């Protein structure tokens, strides 16, 4: 699963820095956990 850590340069998105938060599934939403009491 190297595409998750470093996508191939063939893709147009590789040229621009893409955050790993959006691609992550809703189940692993770690940001939502701390928000809860």
Secondary structure as UniProt FT lines:
FT   HELIX           2..5
FT   TURN            9..10
FT   HELIX           12..15
FT   HELIX           20..23
FT   HELIX           26..28
FT   HELIX           30..35
//
